[in-house]
Amino acid sequence: MTSTIGKWATALAFLVIPAAANAQQPSKSDMRRLIDENMRFAVKQYQVLKDSTPADRMPRTFQQGRSVTSDTEWWCSGFYPGTLWYLYEYTKDPAVKAEAERRLGILAKEQRYTGNHDIGFMIYCSFGNAYRITGDKRYKTIIDTAAVYQITRYRPSINSIQSWNRNKKLNCPVIIDNMMNLEQLLWVTEQGGSPRYREIALAHANTTLKNHYRPDHSTFHIVDYDLDKGTVIQKVNGQGAHDTSAWSRGQAWGLYGFTMMYRFTKEEKYLNHARNIARFILRHPNLPADKIPYWDYNAPQIPTARDASAGAIAASALLELGQYVDKKERAQFVSAAGIMLQSLSSPAYRAKLGENGGFILQHSVGHFLANSEVDVPLTYADYYFLEGLLRYKKWYL
């Protein structure tokens, strides 16, 4: 793995973004202006994204001067319509709503998707926001259906939802990202669905808590299981620098996921675990001053590529975590999130109007080692960036 990283070190030298030496929490008035300006910018920018995306496709990224789109089976397909709903929630722009509804129309067929665990990202981030904002029961029906198909991947022998299908290297892989998709199951039970969805979500979270995390509260990307024996075969970092490193987006997924688990269950073990993950991230010696992490906290050749998506996810999660802790700790988490959002709003990360293929943020990393989506915009970076801005406005202004 190290030699692979070294191969890209020279080629990616241009990705290094200087850390702001004087990064500090913005004032409330500054945040009000920053949030409003970002949301209005995003509406204009997403018009460019809309025009760059065929009606039967979803945006994926922009690289080498061209737009890259996906079909609706791509795991990120729900983020674009979900982001549109966040924009509509803030602006009440009917054109934004109309585009969100059009994209939901091509996504609805994925409510029965069973190819991997990501039906939560695909359906809940899109139809979940749509239902929350509009109250249209048609959207709830789609979410309820998605939960039925989501739990077909639950494996009782390991008390987990299998993330990916078996392949040449992995028998039964469960990835930290899967924590994010539990929200759909918990929500469906809370909204009158079967208690079974909640039971499976708790089982999966408890198994993740037991097997994914190291003593320093960092997480592996993948835990591979023997389904017959119910035992762990191996723990690896499929997208991290090496098997003992801390892949930055994985740490953010875990922070967000366990904070969300506490929201639904009020079980202290989830809250305490989320707090420990937050401390790991915020106290890491390799976290830059602007608090937007490198693609892996332990990557060789630091400074290296930043991952704006990891920063956006972590910022949104820290703002929710701040709702559940004491005043002192809340101030720490909100301050860090504010710096992250301010950094992402700066020219170092935010695109110029009309550029970047219509995406809001630059400098995210999909899969560094595979040289896949490195230093590009990604739909989930935009989604969690706007979610973080709206959470800040709702809870802290």
C-alpha positions in Angstrom: 0.0 0.0 0.0 2.8 2.4 0.9 4.4 2.1 -2.5 1.0 2.8 -4.1 0.7 6.0 -2.1 4.2 7.0 -2.9 3.3 6.6 -6.6 0.7 9.3 -6.3 2.6 11.6 -3.9 4.3 13.7 -6.6 1.4 13.7 -9.0 -0.9 15.0 -6.2 1.4 17.7 -4.9 -0.8 20.4 -6.3 -3.7 19.2 -4.1 -2.0 20.5 -0.9 -4.1 23.3 0.6 -2.4 25.5 3.2 -4.0 25.4 6.6 -5.3 28.7 7.9 -3.0 29.7 10.8 -5.7 31.8 12.5 -8.8 29.6 12.1 -11.3 30.5 14.7 -15.0 30.1 15.4 -17.0 32.7 13.4 -19.4 35.0 15.2 -23.2 34.5 15.1 -23.6 37.4 12.8 -20.9 36.1 10.5 -22.5 32.7 10.5 -25.9 34.2 9.6 -24.4 35.9 6.6 -22.3 32.9 5.6 -25.3 30.5 5.7 -27.5 32.8 3.7 -24.8 33.5 1.1 -24.0 29.9 0.7 -27.6 28.8 0.2 -28.2 31.5 -2.4 -25.0 30.6 -4.1 -25.9 26.9 -4.1 -29.2 27.5 -5.8 -27.5 29.3 -8.7 -24.7 26.7 -8.8 -27.2 23.8 -8.8 -28.9 25.3 -11.9 -25.6 24.7 -13.6 -25.5 21.1 -12.2 -29.1 20.5 -13.4 -28.2 21.7 -16.9 -25.2 19.4 -17.0 -27.1 16.3 -16.0 -29.4 14.3 -18.4 -32.9 13.9 -17.2 -32.6 10.2 -16.6 -29.3 10.3 -14.8 -27.9 11.7 -11.5 -24.8 13.9 -11.1 -21.7 12.1 -9.7 -18.7 14.3 -10.1 -16.8 16.7 -12.4 -13.3 15.8 -13.5 -10.9 16.6 -16.3 -13.3 19.3 -17.4 -16.4 17.2 -17.9 -19.4 16.2 -16.0 -19.7 12.5 -14.8 -23.1 11.1 -14.1 -24.5 7.9 -12.7 -27.6 5.7 -13.0 -29.9 5.5 -10.0 -28.3 2.3 -8.7 -25.1 4.2 -7.8 -24.9 4.5 -4.1 -24.8 8.3 -4.2 -28.0 8.7 -6.3 -30.0 10.1 -3.4 -27.7 12.9 -2.5 -28.5 15.3 -5.4 -32.3 15.3 -4.8 -31.7 15.4 -1.1 -29.6 18.5 -1.5 -32.3 20.1 -3.6 -34.8 19.5 -0.8 -32.4 21.3 1.6 -32.2 24.2 -0.8 -36.0 24.3 -1.2 -36.4 24.2 2.6 -34.3 27.3 2.9 -35.3 29.3 -0.2 -38.9 28.1 -0.9 -37.9 28.4 -4.6 -40.5 26.5 -6.6 -38.1 25.8 -9.4 -35.8 23.9 -7.0 -38.8 21.9 -5.7 -39.8 21.0 -9.2 -36.3 19.7 -10.0 -36.2 17.7 -6.7 -39.5 16.1 -7.6 -38.4 15.2 -11.1 -35.3 13.5 -9.8 -37.3 11.6 -7.2 -39.4 10.3 -10.1 -36.4 8.5 -11.6 -35.1 7.4 -8.2 -38.3 5.8 -6.8 -37.6 2.4 -8.5 -34.6 1.9 -6.2 -36.9 1.4 -3.2 -36.5 -2.3 -3.8 -32.8 -2.3 -4.3 -30.9 -5.1 -2.6 -27.5 -5.0 -4.3 -25.7 -3.6 -1.2 -26.5 -1.7 2.0 -26.7 1.7 0.5 -30.5 1.9 0.0 -30.5 4.1 3.1 -28.4 6.7 1.4 -30.4 6.4 -1.8 -33.9 6.6 -0.3 -33.8 8.2 3.1 -31.5 11.1 2.2 -33.9 11.9 -0.7 -37.4 10.8 0.1 -36.8 11.3 3.8 -36.1 15.0 3.3 -39.0 15.2 0.9 -41.5 13.7 3.4 -40.1 15.8 6.3 -40.6 19.0 4.3 -43.9 18.3 2.5 -45.7 15.6 4.6 -46.6 13.9 1.3 -47.5 10.3 2.4 -46.4 8.9 -1.0 -42.9 9.6 0.1 -43.3 7.8 3.4 -44.6 4.7 1.6 -41.5 4.5 -0.5 -39.3 4.8 2.6 -41.3 2.0 4.3 -40.8 -0.2 1.3 -37.1 0.5 1.3 -36.8 -0.7 4.9 -38.4 -4.0 3.9 -35.7 -4.6 1.3 -32.9 -3.2 3.4 -33.2 -5.8 6.1 -33.0 -8.7 3.6 -29.2 -8.2 3.9 -29.3 -8.8 7.7 -27.2 -11.8 8.7 -28.3 -13.2 12.2 -25.2 -15.2 12.6 -23.1 -12.0 12.8 -25.8 -9.6 14.1 -25.0 -7.3 11.2 -26.3 -6.1 7.8 -23.9 -7.4 5.1 -22.6 -4.3 3.3 -21.3 -5.8 0.1 -21.7 -9.1 -1.6 -18.9 -11.7 -1.3 -16.0 -11.2 -3.6 -12.5 -12.7 -4.2 -11.0 -10.9 -1.2 -13.9 -10.7 1.2 -16.3 -13.3 2.5 -18.9 -11.1 4.3 -17.8 -7.5 4.5 -19.4 -5.0 6.8 -18.2 -1.4 6.4 -18.3 1.5 8.8 -20.4 3.5 6.2 -23.2 1.1 7.0 -23.9 2.9 10.2 -25.4 5.8 8.2 -28.1 3.6 6.7 -29.5 2.5 10.1 -31.3 5.9 10.3 -33.8 4.7 7.8 -34.6 1.6 9.8 -34.9 3.5 13.1 -37.1 6.1 11.5 -39.5 3.6 10.0 -40.1 1.9 13.4 -40.5 5.3 15.1 -43.1 6.2 12.4 -45.3 3.1 13.2 -43.4 0.4 11.4 -42.3 -3.0 12.7 -40.1 -3.0 15.8 -37.9 -5.5 13.9 -36.3 -2.6 12.0 -35.1 -1.0 15.2 -33.9 -4.4 16.6 -31.8 -5.0 13.6 -30.4 -1.4 13.7 -29.4 -1.8 17.3 -27.8 -5.2 16.7 -25.8 -3.9 13.8 -24.6 -0.8 15.8 -23.6 -3.0 18.8 -21.6 -5.3 16.6 -19.9 -2.4 14.9 -19.1 -0.9 18.3 -17.6 -4.3 19.4 -15.6 -5.2 16.2 -14.8 -2.1 14.2 -13.2 0.2 16.8 -9.6 0.3 18.1 -8.6 1.3 21.7 -7.9 4.9 20.4 -11.5 5.1 19.1 -10.5 5.1 15.4 -12.3 2.7 13.1 -11.4 0.1 10.5 -13.1 0.6 7.2 -14.0 -3.1 6.7 -14.6 -6.1 9.0 -14.9 -9.4 7.2 -17.0 -12.2 8.8 -17.3 -15.9 8.5 -21.1 -16.4 8.3 -21.1 -20.0 9.3 -19.0 -19.5 12.5 -20.2 -15.9 13.2 -16.6 -14.9 13.7 -14.3 -12.1 12.4 -11.9 -13.2 9.6 -10.0 -10.0 9.2 -10.1 -6.2 9.8 -8.9 -4.1 6.9 -8.9 -0.5 5.6 -10.1 -0.9 2.0 -9.9 2.9 1.4 -7.4 3.8 4.1 -3.6 4.3 3.8 -3.0 1.0 5.5 -4.8 -1.4 7.8 -3.9 0.4 11.0 -4.6 3.9 9.7 -7.6 6.2 10.2 -9.3 6.8 6.9 -10.9 10.3 7.4 -14.3 9.8 5.9 -14.7 6.5 7.8 -14.1 8.3 11.1 -16.8 10.9 10.0 -19.3 8.2 9.1 -18.8 6.6 12.5 -19.2 9.9 14.4 -22.4 10.7 12.5 -23.7 7.2 12.8 -23.3 6.8 16.6 -24.6 10.3 17.3 -27.7 9.4 15.2 -28.0 6.2 17.2 -28.2 8.2 20.4 -30.8 10.5 19.0 -33.2 7.5 18.4 -32.3 5.4 21.4 -30.9 7.7 24.2 -28.5 4.9 25.1 -25.5 6.4 26.8 -23.0 4.0 25.2 -23.7 5.4 21.8 -23.4 9.0 23.1 -20.1 8.2 24.9 -18.7 6.5 21.8 -19.6 9.4 19.6 -17.9 11.8 22.0 -14.8 9.6 21.9 -14.7 9.6 18.1 -15.1 13.4 18.1 -12.1 13.7 20.5 -10.1 11.4 18.3 -10.8 13.6 15.3 -10.4 17.0 16.9 -7.3 16.1 18.9 -5.5 14.3 16.1 -2.0 15.9 15.5 -2.5 15.7 11.8 -5.8 17.6 11.7 -5.0 20.9 9.9 -5.8 24.2 11.5 -8.7 24.8 9.2 -10.1 21.4 10.4 -10.6 19.9 7.0 -8.8 16.6 7.2 -6.4 14.9 4.8 -7.9 11.8 3.1 -6.3 9.7 5.9 -5.1 10.9 9.3 -2.1 8.6 9.0 -1.3 8.9 5.3 2.4 9.0 4.4 3.6 12.1 2.7 1.4 14.5 4.7 0.5 17.1 3.7 -1.4 15.4 1.0 -4.9 15.5 -0.5 -7.7 17.0 1.7 -11.1 15.4 1.8 -13.8 18.1 2.0 -16.5 15.4 2.2 -15.0 14.1 5.4 -15.0 17.7 6.8 -18.6 18.3 5.8 -19.9 15.0 7.3 -17.9 15.6 10.6 -19.2 19.2 10.8 -22.8 18.2 10.5 -22.3 15.3 13.0 -20.5 17.6 15.6 -23.4 20.0 15.5 -25.9 17.3 16.4 -23.6 15.9 19.0 -23.4 19.4 20.6 -27.2 19.0 21.3 -26.6 16.1 23.6 -23.6 17.1 25.8 -22.9 19.6 28.5 -22.3 23.3 27.9 -18.5 23.1 27.9 -18.3 20.2 25.5 -21.0 21.7 23.3 -18.9 24.9 22.9 -15.9 22.8 21.8 -17.9 20.8 19.2 -19.8 23.8 17.8 -16.7 25.8 17.6 -14.9 23.1 15.6 -17.9 22.7 13.3 -18.1 26.4 12.7 -14.5 26.5 11.7 -15.1 23.6 9.3 -18.1 25.2 7.7 -16.3 28.5 7.4 -13.3 26.8 5.8 -15.5 25.0 3.3 -17.2 28.3 2.5 -13.8 29.9 1.6 -12.2 30.0 -1.9 -9.9 27.2 -0.8 -12.8 24.7 -1.0 -15.9 26.4 -2.5 -16.1 26.7 -6.3 -16.6 29.9 -8.2 -20.0 30.5 -9.6 -20.5 28.6 -12.8 -17.5 26.5 -12.4 -16.8 23.0 -10.9 -19.5 21.5 -13.1 -22.1 23.1 -10.9 -21.0 21.4 -7.7 -20.6 23.6 -4.6 -17.4 22.1 -3.0 -14.1 21.2 -4.5 -11.3 18.9 -3.1 -13.0 15.7 -2.0 -11.6 12.2 -2.3 -13.5 9.1 -3.2 -10.9 6.3 -3.2 -7.3 7.6 -3.1 -5.5 4.4 -3.5 -7.4 3.4 -6.6 -6.9 7.0 -8.0 -10.7 7.2 -8.2 -12.4 10.5 -7.7 -9.3 12.2 -6.2 -9.5 16.0 -5.7 -13.0 16.3 -7.3 -16.4 17.4 -6.2 -18.7 14.8 -4.8 -22.5 14.9 -4.2 -22.3 13.8 -0.6 -19.8 16.6 0.2 -22.4 19.1 -1.0 -25.2 17.3 0.8 -23.6 17.3 4.3 -22.2 20.8 3.8 -25.7 22.2 3.3 -27.1 20.0 6.1 -24.4 21.4 8.4 -25.3 24.9 7.5 -29.0 24.4 8.2 -28.3 22.6 11.4 -26.1 25.5 12.6 -28.9 27.9 11.8 -31.6 25.8 13.5 -29.7 25.0 16.7 -27.1 27.7 17.3 -28.4 31.0 15.9 
